[in-house]
C-alpha cells in the first residue's frame, strides 16, 4: 500500500501528506511543550535572549566534538562566545575554562550524562523530551501553583536547563526557538538555530568533522566496545556507552536550511574545522580569525 501511494501521488502531495501525518503525531506532545512550568520558564528565558547579540560584528563559535579539536588551539576561545555540545565538558579541565553554554538533544546521551550536565555551572539548552532525566538531580524547589498543585519546580537558574521543544520530524529552520525546533539529525543544527535566535551575525563551526570511523545504518543504536575513534577523547563514547550512528545526509539538509536562513538576512556561517569533510558552508582558516 505504501509503495502504491508513493508511486501514484505527486511528490508535492506526498510531502504534504507526510507533513500532516507528522504534525498529527506530534499533537499529544504540544500541551506539555508549551504549558509545563519548566517549559514556560524556558520560553521566558528564550524571549529574553532573542536578538541579545544582534550587534554588528557579533560572532560565536559552535564547537563540534570531532578528533580535529586535537589539532585546534582552543585557548583562543577563552574570551569568545562558544556553544559547547554534548560531552565537550570532558575537555574543560584541560582548557582551564568552560564554554559559554552547553547544548544537548540526543536522549541516549542525556540519559547517560544528565548528572554530569546538571552539575555544570553554565547555561544548558536541553531537548524537552529528556527533561525526565533531570528531575532527580534538582535540590532547591518551589511550587508552581498556576500549573498544578504541589508541582515541584527547581529555583536555581543554573540547575534548571532551558528546555527546547525539538522534534525528529518536520524539517525547517527555526529563527525563533521558543517554538518547535527541528533537530536535523545533529545537535549542531540545533545550535545553529539557537545562535540565530540570539542574533549572532557570524557563526563559526570548529570540530565539525562530518566524518565517522564507525559505519552502519543511520540512527542505529550501538554499544561502544572500546575506545571512541570518532571524537576528541577516547572516553567520549567509551566502552559500554550507548549511542546512535550518525545520519550525515539528513544533517546536510539541516545545514543547507541554516546557510539559506543566515544568508537571507546578511549573516553568515563559516566552517573553520581543521580537515573537515563538510562542504555546505564557506571554509575559513581558524587561526586567521584571530589575527
Phi and psi restraints in degrees (value plus and minus 20) as a CYANA .aco file:
   2 UNK   PHI     -81.1   -41.1
   2 UNK   PSI     -61.3   -21.3
   3 UNK   PHI     -85.5   -45.5
   3 UNK   PSI     -57.7   -17.7
   4 UNK   PHI     -83.4   -43.4
   4 UNK   PSI     -65.3   -25.3
   5 UNK   PHI     -82.4   -42.4
   5 UNK   PSI     -61.7   -21.7
   6 UNK   PHI     -81.2   -41.2
   6 UNK   PSI     -55.1   -15.1
   7 UNK   PHI     -97.7   -57.7
   7 UNK   PSI     -59.2   -19.2
   8 UNK   PHI    -105.6   -65.6
   8 UNK   PSI     -54.6   -14.6
   9 UNK   PHI    -104.7   -64.7
   9 UNK   PSI     120.8   160.8
  10 UNK   PHI     -79.8   -39.8
  10 UNK   PSI     130.4   170.4
  11 UNK   PHI     -77.2   -37.2
  11 UNK   PSI     -60.9   -20.9
  12 UNK   PHI     -85.0   -45.0
  12 UNK   PSI     -60.5   -20.5
  13 UNK   PHI     -90.1   -50.1
  13 UNK   PSI     -59.4   -19.4
  14 UNK   PHI     -81.3   -41.3
  14 UNK   PSI     -60.4   -20.4
  15 UNK   PHI     -86.3   -46.3
  15 UNK   PSI     -58.6   -18.6
  16 UNK   PHI     -82.3   -42.3
  16 UNK   PSI     -63.1   -23.1
  17 UNK   PHI     -82.1   -42.1
  17 UNK   PSI     -64.3   -24.3
  18 UNK   PHI     -83.3   -43.3
  18 UNK   PSI     -64.0   -24.0
  19 UNK   PHI     -83.0   -43.0
  19 UNK   PSI     -60.0   -20.0
  20 UNK   PHI     -84.9   -44.9
  20 UNK   PSI     -63.1   -23.1
  21 UNK   PHI     -82.1   -42.1
  21 UNK   PSI     -64.8   -24.8
  22 UNK   PHI     -82.1   -42.1
  22 UNK   PSI     -61.2   -21.2
  23 UNK   PHI     -83.5   -43.5
  23 UNK   PSI     -60.5   -20.5
  24 UNK   PHI     -85.0   -45.0
  24 UNK   PSI     -57.2   -17.2
  25 UNK   PHI     -86.7   -46.7
  25 UNK   PSI     -48.2    -8.2
  26 UNK   PHI    -102.3   -62.3
  26 UNK   PSI     -34.7     5.3
  27 UNK   PHI     -72.1   -32.1
  27 UNK   PSI     -64.4   -24.4
  28 UNK   PHI     -82.2   -42.2
  28 UNK   PSI     -41.5    -1.5
  29 UNK   PHI     -99.7   -59.7
  29 UNK   PSI     -42.2    -2.2
  30 UNK   PHI     -84.9   -44.9
  30 UNK   PSI     -65.4   -25.4
  31 UNK   PHI     -73.8   -33.8
  31 UNK   PSI     -71.4   -31.4
  32 UNK   PHI     -87.8   -47.8
  32 UNK   PSI     -53.1   -13.1
  33 UNK   PHI     -85.7   -45.7
  33 UNK   PSI     -38.6     1.4
  34 UNK   PHI    -140.5  -100.5
  34 UNK   PSI     -41.3    -1.3
  35 UNK   PHI    -132.2   -92.2
  35 UNK   PSI     -38.9     1.1
  36 UNK   PHI     -78.9   -38.9
  36 UNK   PSI     120.4   160.4
  37 UNK   PHI     -79.4   -39.4
  37 UNK   PSI     -54.9   -14.9
  38 UNK   PHI     -85.7   -45.7
  38 UNK   PSI     -59.9   -19.9
  39 UNK   PHI     -91.5   -51.5
  39 UNK   PSI     -55.9   -15.9
  40 UNK   PHI     -83.1   -43.1
  40 UNK   PSI     -60.2   -20.2
  41 UNK   PHI     -84.7   -44.7
  41 UNK   PSI     -60.2   -20.2
  42 UNK   PHI     -83.0   -43.0
  42 UNK   PSI     -62.4   -22.4
  43 UNK   PHI     -83.5   -43.5
  43 UNK   PSI     -57.2   -17.2
  44 UNK   PHI     -84.2   -44.2
  44 UNK   PSI     -63.5   -23.5
  45 UNK   PHI     -83.0   -43.0
  45 UNK   PSI     -64.4   -24.4
  46 UNK   PHI     -85.3   -45.3
  46 UNK   PSI     -53.1   -13.1
  47 UNK   PHI     -83.3   -43.3
  47 UNK   PSI     -60.3   -20.3
  48 UNK   PHI     -87.7   -47.7
  48 UNK   PSI     -47.7    -7.7
  49 UNK   PHI    -103.9   -63.9
  49 UNK   PSI     -35.5     4.5
  50 UNK   PHI     -77.4   -37.4
  50 UNK   PSI     100.1   140.1
  51 UNK   PHI      38.4    78.4
  51 UNK   PSI       5.0    45.0
  52 UNK   PHI     -84.5   -44.5
  52 UNK   PSI     -44.2    -4.2
  53 UNK   PHI    -137.1   -97.1
  53 UNK   PSI       9.4    49.4
  54 UNK   PHI    -103.6   -63.6
  54 UNK   PSI      33.7    73.7
  55 UNK   PHI    -126.9   -86.9
  55 UNK   PSI     132.5   172.5
  56 UNK   PHI     -78.1   -38.1
  56 UNK   PSI     110.3   150.3
  57 UNK   PHI      65.2   105.2
  57 UNK   PSI     -21.1    18.9
  58 UNK   PHI     -87.4   -47.4
  58 UNK   PSI     122.8   162.8
  59 UNK   PHI    -165.5  -125.5
  59 UNK   PSI     138.1   178.1
  60 UNK   PHI    -165.0  -125.0
  60 UNK   PSI     134.8   174.8
  61 UNK   PHI    -130.2   -90.2
  61 UNK   PSI     117.6   157.6
  62 UNK   PHI    -129.1   -89.1
  62 UNK   PSI      98.7   138.7
  63 UNK   PHI    -119.0   -79.0
  63 UNK   PSI      86.8   126.8
  64 UNK   PHI     -93.3   -53.3
  64 UNK   PSI     153.0   193.0
  65 UNK   PHI    -135.1   -95.1
  65 UNK   PSI       5.1    45.1
  66 UNK   PHI     -90.2   -50.2
  66 UNK   PSI     145.6   185.6
  67 UNK   PHI     -77.6   -37.6
  67 UNK   PSI     -43.0    -3.0
  68 UNK   PHI     -83.2   -43.2
  68 UNK   PSI     -37.1     2.9
  69 UNK   PHI     -80.2   -40.2
  69 UNK   PSI     -47.2    -7.2
  70 UNK   PHI     -90.3   -50.3
  70 UNK   PSI     -34.6     5.4
  71 UNK   PHI    -126.6   -86.6
  71 UNK   PSI      -7.6    32.4
  72 UNK   PHI    -138.8   -98.8
  72 UNK   PSI     109.1   149.1
  73 UNK   PHI     -99.0   -59.0
  73 UNK   PSI      71.8   111.8
  74 UNK   PHI     -95.7   -55.7
  74 UNK   PSI     -31.0     9.0
  75 UNK   PHI     -83.4   -43.4
  75 UNK   PSI     -41.8    -1.8
  76 UNK   PHI     -87.0   -47.0
  76 UNK   PSI     -35.5     4.5
  77 UNK   PHI    -111.9   -71.9
  77 UNK   PSI     -17.2    22.8
  78 UNK   PHI     -74.9   -34.9
  78 UNK   PSI     -57.7   -17.7
  79 UNK   PHI    -128.5   -88.5
  79 UNK   PSI      -0.6    39.4
  80 UNK   PHI    -124.8   -84.8
  80 UNK   PSI     136.7   176.7
  81 UNK   PHI     -99.4   -59.4
  81 UNK   PSI     101.3   141.3
  82 UNK   PHI    -152.2  -112.2
  82 UNK   PSI     107.9   147.9
  83 UNK   PHI    -107.3   -67.3
  83 UNK   PSI      95.6   135.6
  84 UNK   PHI    -112.8   -72.8
  84 UNK   PSI     134.8   174.8
  85 UNK   PHI    -153.8  -113.8
  85 UNK   PSI     123.8   163.8
  86 UNK   PHI      30.6    70.6
  86 UNK   PSI    -136.1   -96.1
  87 UNK   PHI    -118.7   -78.7
  87 UNK   PSI      10.6    50.6
  88 UNK   PHI     -77.4   -37.4
  88 UNK   PSI     -44.7    -4.7
  89 UNK   PHI     -84.1   -44.1
  89 UNK   PSI     -35.6     4.4
  90 UNK   PHI     -81.8   -41.8
  90 UNK   PSI     -41.0    -1.0
  91 UNK   PHI    -113.0   -73.0
  91 UNK   PSI     -31.3     8.7
  92 UNK   PHI     -76.7   -36.7
  92 UNK   PSI     -65.0   -25.0
  93 UNK   PHI     -79.8   -39.8
  93 UNK   PSI     -59.0   -19.0
  94 UNK   PHI     -89.5   -49.5
  94 UNK   PSI     -58.0   -18.0
  95 UNK   PHI     -89.8   -49.8
  95 UNK   PSI     -58.9   -18.9
  96 UNK   PHI      67.0   107.0
  96 UNK   PSI     -15.4    24.6
  97 UNK   PHI    -174.5  -134.5
  97 UNK   PSI     148.2   188.2
  98 UNK   PHI    -126.3   -86.3
  98 UNK   PSI     147.2   187.2
  99 UNK   PHI     -93.6   -53.6
  99 UNK   PSI     148.2   188.2
 100 UNK   PHI     -88.3   -48.3
 100 UNK   PSI     -48.6    -8.6
 101 UNK   PHI    -181.4  -141.4
 101 UNK   PSI     155.9   195.9
 102 UNK   PHI    -148.2  -108.2
 102 UNK   PSI     116.6   156.6
 103 UNK   PHI    -142.3  -102.3
 103 UNK   PSI     111.0   151.0
 104 UNK   PHI    -170.5  -130.5
 104 UNK   PSI     115.0   155.0
 105 UNK   PHI    -150.5  -110.5
 105 UNK   PSI     -38.3     1.7
 106 UNK   PHI     -96.7   -56.7
 106 UNK   PSI     105.7   145.7
 107 UNK   PHI     -85.5   -45.5
 107 UNK   PSI     -56.0   -16.0
 108 UNK   PHI     -85.2   -45.2
 108 UNK   PSI     -62.7   -22.7
 109 UNK   PHI     -83.9   -43.9
 109 UNK   PSI     -66.2   -26.2
 110 UNK   PHI     -85.9   -45.9
 110 UNK   PSI     -62.4   -22.4
 111 UNK   PHI     -75.9   -35.9
 111 UNK   PSI     -63.1   -23.1
 112 UNK   PHI    -104.8   -64.8
 112 UNK   PSI     -35.1     4.9
 113 UNK   PHI    -145.3  -105.3
 113 UNK   PSI     -10.4    29.6
 114 UNK   PHI     -78.1   -38.1
 114 UNK   PSI     -60.2   -20.2
 115 UNK   PHI     -85.9   -45.9
 115 UNK   PSI     -60.9   -20.9
 116 UNK   PHI     -83.0   -43.0
 116 UNK   PSI     -64.4   -24.4
 117 UNK   PHI     -84.9   -44.9
 117 UNK   PSI     -62.1   -22.1
 118 UNK   PHI     -81.9   -41.9
 118 UNK   PSI     -48.3    -8.3
 119 UNK   PHI     -99.4   -59.4
 119 UNK   PSI     -33.0     7.0
 120 UNK   PHI     -91.9   -51.9
 120 UNK   PSI     112.7   152.7
 121 UNK   PHI    -113.2   -73.2
 121 UNK   PSI      31.0    71.0
 122 UNK   PHI    -157.3  -117.3
 122 UNK   PSI     138.5   178.5
 123 UNK   PHI     -79.7   -39.7
 123 UNK   PSI     121.1   161.1
 124 UNK   PHI    -146.2  -106.2
 124 UNK   PSI     115.4   155.4
 125 UNK   PHI    -137.0   -97.0
 125 UNK   PSI      92.6   132.6
 126 UNK   PHI    -146.2  -106.2
 126 UNK   PSI     126.2   166.2
 127 UNK   PHI     -81.8   -41.8
 127 UNK   PSI     113.2   153.2
 128 UNK   PHI     -78.6   -38.6
 128 UNK   PSI     -58.1   -18.1
 129 UNK   PHI     -83.4   -43.4
 129 UNK   PSI     -36.3     3.7
 130 UNK   PHI    -117.1   -77.1
 130 UNK   PSI     -10.0    30.0
 131 UNK   PHI     -81.7   -41.7
 131 UNK   PSI     -45.8    -5.8
 132 UNK   PHI     -81.6   -41.6
 132 UNK   PSI     -44.0    -4.0
 133 UNK   PHI     -96.2   -56.2
 133 UNK   PSI     -30.2     9.8
 134 UNK   PHI    -122.0   -82.0
 134 UNK   PSI     -30.7     9.3
 135 UNK   PHI     -77.6   -37.6
 135 UNK   PSI     -64.1   -24.1
 136 UNK   PHI     -97.7   -57.7
 136 UNK   PSI     -25.9    14.1
 137 UNK   PHI    -119.8   -79.8
 137 UNK   PSI     -14.8    25.2
 138 UNK   PHI    -119.1   -79.1
 138 UNK   PSI     128.2   168.2
 139 UNK   PHI    -136.5   -96.5
 139 UNK   PSI     -87.7   -47.7
 140 UNK   PHI     -94.8   -54.8
 140 UNK   PSI     108.5   148.5
 141 UNK   PHI    -155.4  -115.4
 141 UNK   PSI     137.2   177.2
 142 UNK   PHI    -152.4  -112.4
 142 UNK   PSI     144.8   184.8
 143 UNK   PHI    -116.1   -76.1
 143 UNK   PSI     119.0   159.0
 144 UNK   PHI    -128.1   -88.1
 144 UNK   PSI      69.4   109.4
 145 UNK   PHI     -89.1   -49.1
 145 UNK   PSI     -40.1    -0.1
 146 UNK   PHI     -91.8   -51.8
 146 UNK   PSI     -37.1     2.9
 147 UNK   PHI    -122.6   -82.6
 147 UNK   PSI     -73.6   -33.6
 148 UNK   PHI    -179.7  -139.7
 148 UNK   PSI     121.1   161.1
 149 UNK   PHI     -79.4   -39.4
 149 UNK   PSI     110.9   150.9
 150 UNK   PHI      45.6    85.6
 150 UNK   PSI      -5.6    34.4
 151 UNK   PHI     -88.6   -48.6
 151 UNK   PSI     113.4   153.4
 152 UNK   PHI    -113.7   -73.7
 152 UNK   PSI     102.6   142.6
 153 UNK   PHI    -139.2   -99.2
 153 UNK   PSI     103.2   143.2
 154 UNK   PHI     -78.0   -38.0
 154 UNK   PSI     124.4   164.4
 155 UNK   PHI    -120.6   -80.6
 155 UNK   PSI     -45.0    -5.0
 156 UNK   PHI    -102.2   -62.2
 156 UNK   PSI      99.6   139.6
 157 UNK   PHI     -77.3   -37.3
 157 UNK   PSI     -61.7   -21.7
 158 UNK   PHI     -94.8   -54.8
 158 UNK   PSI     -39.8     0.2
 159 UNK   PHI     -94.3   -54.3
 159 UNK   PSI     -63.6   -23.6
 160 UNK   PHI    -105.4   -65.4
 160 UNK   PSI      97.7   137.7
 161 UNK   PHI     -86.1   -46.1
 161 UNK   PSI     141.6   181.6
 162 UNK   PHI    -108.5   -68.5
 162 UNK   PSI      99.2   139.2
 163 UNK   PHI    -114.7   -74.7
 163 UNK   PSI     109.3   149.3
 164 UNK   PHI    -122.8   -82.8
 164 UNK   PSI     114.3   154.3
 165 UNK   PHI    -102.7   -62.7
 165 UNK   PSI      70.6   110.6
 166 UNK   PHI    -123.3   -83.3
 166 UNK   PSI     131.5   171.5
 167 UNK   PHI    -155.8  -115.8
 167 UNK   PSI     134.4   174.4
 168 UNK   PHI     -96.8   -56.8
 168 UNK   PSI     -52.7   -12.7
 169 UNK   PHI    -126.7   -86.7
 169 UNK   PSI     153.4   193.4
 170 UNK   PHI      57.7    97.7
 170 UNK   PSI      42.2    82.2
 171 UNK   PHI     -74.8   -34.8
 171 UNK   PSI     109.4   149.4
 172 UNK   PHI    -192.9  -152.9
 172 UNK   PSI     148.0   188.0
 173 UNK   PHI    -131.8   -91.8
 173 UNK   PSI     101.5   141.5
 174 UNK   PHI    -112.4   -72.4
 174 UNK   PSI      98.6   138.6
 175 UNK   PHI    -104.0   -64.0
 175 UNK   PSI     -34.0     6.0
 176 UNK   PHI    -151.9  -111.9
 176 UNK   PSI      91.4   131.4
 177 UNK   PHI    -108.9   -68.9
 177 UNK   PSI      -7.6    32.4
 178 UNK   PHI     -89.6   -49.6
 178 UNK   PSI     -46.7    -6.7
 179 UNK   PHI    -114.9   -74.9
 179 UNK   PSI    -173.3  -133.3
 180 UNK   PHI     -91.7   -51.7
 180 UNK   PSI     119.6   159.6
 181 UNK   PHI    -143.6  -103.6
 181 UNK   PSI     102.8   142.8
 182 UNK   PHI     -97.5   -57.5
 182 UNK   PSI     114.9   154.9
 183 UNK   PHI     -97.2   -57.2
 183 UNK   PSI     -47.9    -7.9
 184 UNK   PHI      38.8    78.8
 184 UNK   PSI      10.6    50.6
 185 UNK   PHI      47.1    87.1
 185 UNK   PSI     -11.0    29.0
 186 UNK   PHI    -179.9  -139.9
 186 UNK   PSI     124.0   164.0
 187 UNK   PHI     -82.5   -42.5
 187 UNK   PSI     -44.8    -4.8
 188 UNK   PHI     -81.5   -41.5
 188 UNK   PSI     -58.5   -18.5
 189 UNK   PHI     -85.8   -45.8
 189 UNK   PSI     -55.8   -15.8
 190 UNK   PHI     -88.1   -48.1
 190 UNK   PSI     -61.0   -21.0
 191 UNK   PHI     -82.2   -42.2
 191 UNK   PSI     -57.5   -17.5
 192 UNK   PHI     -83.2   -43.2
 192 UNK   PSI     -58.7   -18.7
 193 UNK   PHI     -90.9   -50.9
 193 UNK   PSI     -57.7   -17.7
 194 UNK   PHI     -85.3   -45.3
 194 UNK   PSI     -62.1   -22.1
 195 UNK   PHI     -83.3   -43.3
 195 UNK   PSI     -58.2   -18.2
 196 UNK   PHI     -84.1   -44.1
 196 UNK   PSI     -65.7   -25.7
 197 UNK   PHI     -76.2   -36.2
 197 UNK   PSI     -62.6   -22.6
 198 UNK   PHI     -92.7   -52.7
 198 UNK   PSI     -42.8    -2.8
 199 UNK   PHI      87.3   127.3
 199 UNK   PSI     -10.0    30.0
 200 UNK   PHI     -82.2   -42.2
 200 UNK   PSI     116.3   156.3
 201 UNK   PHI     -98.0   -58.0
 201 UNK   PSI     -56.6   -16.6
 202 UNK   PHI    -150.8  -110.8
 202 UNK   PSI     110.8   150.8
 203 UNK   PHI    -142.7  -102.7
 203 UNK   PSI     110.4   150.4
 204 UNK   PHI    -136.6   -96.6
 204 UNK   PSI     108.0   148.0
 205 UNK   PHI    -111.6   -71.6
 205 UNK   PSI     115.4   155.4
 206 UNK   PHI    -156.5  -116.5
 206 UNK   PSI     132.4   172.4
 207 UNK   PHI      50.2    90.2
 207 UNK   PSI      -9.7    30.3
 208 UNK   PHI    -113.9   -73.9
 208 UNK   PSI      57.2    97.2
 209 UNK   PHI     -87.3   -47.3
 209 UNK   PSI     -50.7   -10.7
 210 UNK   PHI      36.4    76.4
 210 UNK   PSI      20.6    60.6
 211 UNK   PHI    -179.4  -139.4
 211 UNK   PSI     102.3   142.3
 212 UNK   PHI    -140.3  -100.3
 212 UNK   PSI     115.7   155.7
 213 UNK   PHI     -90.2   -50.2
 213 UNK   PSI     -53.8   -13.8
 214 UNK   PHI     -97.0   -57.0
 214 UNK   PSI     108.6   148.6
 215 UNK   PHI    -136.9   -96.9
 215 UNK   PSI     136.9   176.9
 216 UNK   PHI     133.4   173.4
 216 UNK   PSI    -194.7  -154.7
 217 UNK   PHI     -85.5   -45.5
 217 UNK   PSI     116.1   156.1
 218 UNK   PHI     -76.4   -36.4
 218 UNK   PSI     115.4   155.4
 219 UNK   PHI      52.3    92.3
 219 UNK   PSI     -17.3    22.7
 220 UNK   PHI     -87.7   -47.7
 220 UNK   PSI     114.2   154.2
 221 UNK   PHI    -101.1   -61.1
 221 UNK   PSI     108.3   148.3
 222 UNK   PHI    -150.2  -110.2
 222 UNK   PSI     144.8   184.8
 223 UNK   PHI    -136.6   -96.6
 223 UNK   PSI     105.3   145.3
 224 UNK   PHI     -84.7   -44.7
 224 UNK   PSI     113.2   153.2
 225 UNK   PHI    -126.2   -86.2
 225 UNK   PSI      -9.3    30.7
 226 UNK   PHI     159.7   199.7
 226 UNK   PSI    -172.1  -132.1
 227 UNK   PHI     -82.9   -42.9
 227 UNK   PSI     127.8   167.8
 228 UNK   PHI    -107.4   -67.4
 228 UNK   PSI      97.8   137.8
 229 UNK   PHI    -112.5   -72.5
 229 UNK   PSI     -21.1    18.9
 230 UNK   PHI    -120.7   -80.7
 230 UNK   PSI     -26.0    14.0
 231 UNK   PHI    -153.9  -113.9
 231 UNK   PSI     157.3   197.3
 232 UNK   PHI     -88.4   -48.4
 232 UNK   PSI     -39.5     0.5
 233 UNK   PHI    -146.4  -106.4
 233 UNK   PSI     118.3   158.3
 234 UNK   PHI     -86.5   -46.5
 234 UNK   PSI     -37.3     2.7
 235 UNK   PHI    -112.6   -72.6
 235 UNK   PSI     -22.2    17.8
 236 UNK   PHI     -75.8   -35.8
 236 UNK   PSI     -82.8   -42.8
 237 UNK   PHI    -133.5   -93.5
 237 UNK   PSI      49.8    89.8
 238 UNK   PHI     -92.3   -52.3
 238 UNK   PSI    -196.2  -156.2
 239 UNK   PHI     -73.4   -33.4
 239 UNK   PSI     108.2   148.2
 240 UNK   PHI      71.7   111.7
 240 UNK   PSI     -28.8    11.2
 241 UNK   PHI     -97.3   -57.3
 241 UNK   PSI     111.8   151.8
 242 UNK   PHI    -110.6   -70.6
 242 UNK   PSI     110.2   150.2
 243 UNK   PHI    -171.4  -131.4
 243 UNK   PSI     149.9   189.9
 244 UNK   PHI    -130.1   -90.1
 244 UNK   PSI     116.5   156.5
 245 UNK   PHI     -84.1   -44.1
 245 UNK   PSI     128.2   168.2
 246 UNK   PHI     -90.8   -50.8
 246 UNK   PSI     134.3   174.3
 247 UNK   PHI    -135.6   -95.6
 247 UNK   PSI      62.5   102.5
 248 UNK   PHI     -88.0   -48.0
 248 UNK   PSI     -52.8   -12.8
 249 UNK   PHI     -84.7   -44.7
 249 UNK   PSI     -66.9   -26.9
 250 UNK   PHI     -86.8   -46.8
 250 UNK   PSI     -56.8   -16.8
 251 UNK   PHI     -82.0   -42.0
 251 UNK   PSI     -54.6   -14.6
 252 UNK   PHI     -87.7   -47.7
 252 UNK   PSI     -52.3   -12.3
 253 UNK   PHI     -81.4   -41.4
 253 UNK   PSI     -65.4   -25.4
 254 UNK   PHI     -83.6   -43.6
 254 UNK   PSI     -59.4   -19.4
 255 UNK   PHI     -83.4   -43.4
 255 UNK   PSI     -58.9   -18.9
 256 UNK   PHI     -85.3   -45.3
 256 UNK   PSI     -60.7   -20.7
 257 UNK   PHI     -77.8   -37.8
 257 UNK   PSI     -63.2   -23.2
 258 UNK   PHI     -84.5   -44.5
 258 UNK   PSI     -66.1   -26.1
 259 UNK   PHI     -79.5   -39.5
 259 UNK   PSI     -64.9   -24.9
 260 UNK   PHI     -82.1   -42.1
 260 UNK   PSI     -63.2   -23.2
 261 UNK   PHI     -84.7   -44.7
 261 UNK   PSI     -65.6   -25.6
 262 UNK   PHI     -84.4   -44.4
 262 UNK   PSI     -68.0   -28.0
 263 UNK   PHI     -88.0   -48.0
 263 UNK   PSI     -46.5    -6.5
 264 UNK   PHI     -86.9   -46.9
 264 UNK   PSI     -39.5     0.5
 265 UNK   PHI    -138.8   -98.8
 265 UNK   PSI       0.4    40.4
 266 UNK   PHI      57.1    97.1
 266 UNK   PSI      -1.2    38.8
 267 UNK   PHI    -124.3   -84.3
 267 UNK   PSI     156.3   196.3
 268 UNK   PHI    -169.2  -129.2
 268 UNK   PSI     132.0   172.0
 269 UNK   PHI    -136.4   -96.4
 269 UNK   PSI     107.8   147.8
 270 UNK   PHI    -136.7   -96.7
 270 UNK   PSI     131.8   171.8
 271 UNK   PHI    -134.0   -94.0
 271 UNK   PSI      89.5   129.5
 272 UNK   PHI    -127.9   -87.9
 272 UNK   PSI      -2.9    37.1
 273 UNK   PHI     -81.9   -41.9
 273 UNK   PSI     111.1   151.1
 274 UNK   PHI     -93.7   -53.7
 274 UNK   PSI      93.6   133.6
 275 UNK   PHI      50.5    90.5
 275 UNK   PSI      -2.2    37.8
 276 UNK   PHI     -86.4   -46.4
 276 UNK   PSI     131.9   171.9
 277 UNK   PHI    -116.3   -76.3
 277 UNK   PSI     -25.4    14.6
 278 UNK   PHI     -91.8   -51.8
 278 UNK   PSI     115.8   155.8
 279 UNK   PHI    -140.7  -100.7
 279 UNK   PSI      -8.5    31.5
 280 UNK   PHI     -97.2   -57.2
 280 UNK   PSI     -58.8   -18.8
 281 UNK   PHI    -126.5   -86.5
 281 UNK   PSI     132.6   172.6
 282 UNK   PHI     -77.8   -37.8
 282 UNK   PSI     121.6   161.6
 283 UNK   PHI    -109.5   -69.5
 283 UNK   PSI     130.7   170.7
 284 UNK   PHI    -166.3  -126.3
 284 UNK   PSI     125.1   165.1
 285 UNK   PHI     -93.3   -53.3
 285 UNK   PSI     106.6   146.6
 286 UNK   PHI     -77.0   -37.0
 286 UNK   PSI     -70.5   -30.5
 287 UNK   PHI     -84.2   -44.2
 287 UNK   PSI     -48.2    -8.2
 288 UNK   PHI     -86.0   -46.0
 288 UNK   PSI     -38.0     2.0
 289 UNK   PHI     -94.1   -54.1
 289 UNK   PSI     -29.9    10.1
 290 UNK   PHI    -138.9   -98.9
 290 UNK   PSI     -13.8    26.2
